[in-house]
Amino acid sequence: MSGVVSWWRRAGAALAALVLTAAPASAHLVQTGFGTFYDGIVHLAMTPADLLVVLGLALLAGLRGQRASRAMLLALPGAWLAGGLLGASLVTAGELPWVTTVSIVVVGLLVALNARLNTELVVVLGCCAGALHGWVNGATMTTGGADRLALLGAALTAFTLVTLLAALVVSLRAQWARVVVRVAGSWIAAIGLLMLGWLARPGG
């Protein structure tokens, strides 16, 4: 068990270093050349705030069992798409780096603490996070020339990640394996804190 946890610690450190040395995220959409749907997929995968919150929510739902995981499958992508459409329709919408980064820390801590949330609270958390990150996606991706297909691509990517990761966590029975999931949550929270520090730097 100690060897597995140690591996996760090293992997988390590497991920944190990658996040902190990456170039600041820009408001425009990554162009894949395969159309806006695939641009939306890549946008979520290459945006640390979005990717980490989706991974964290998937881990949290998996720890809370099958019912919470199934609810999260609908709550997170649905709220993500709805928030994205709303953000795209409002000219004044924009990036909210502090708020989205705080959401990473909160979700990561809930996973690390194995918070005993009921299904309803898990759904509320998924809806709030999905609407927030979707809103930012809608505002920034539309500014970059994306359309509704890009938002759909991002929402379906969130759905796929939750499906795979939550199902994996639900299937875990060994105590050490669930500890590893909690370690992963602690690293998500730690990376979020590092990102907050990056935002707080002069000129951040």
Number of C-alpha atoms within 10 A of each C-alpha: 11 9 8 13 18 13 13 17 17 12 14 20 15 11 15 19 13 12 18 15 9 10 8 11 12 12 16 15 21 19 16 14 8 8 12 23 20 20 24 29 22 19 25 24 16 13 15 21 23 25 17 25 28 27 22 32 31 31 30 34 31 29 26 22 17 17 14 23 28 18 16 29 21 16 22 31 26 22 22 32 26 22 26 30 22 17 25 26 14 12 10 8 16 17 16 12 16 12 14 19 23 18 24 30 25 19 28 30 22 20 28 23 13 18 13 13 16 13 19 13 12 22 23 14 20 29 22 18 26 28 25 23 30 29 29 26 34 31 27 22 27 23 16 15 12 24 18 18 16 28 32 23 21 28 25 20 22 27 21 14 17 27 17 12 20 28 20 14 22 20 12 14 9 8 9 14 15 18 16 20 23 24 22 23 30 23 26 27 27 19 26 27 17 18 22 20 12 14 14 11 8 6 6 9
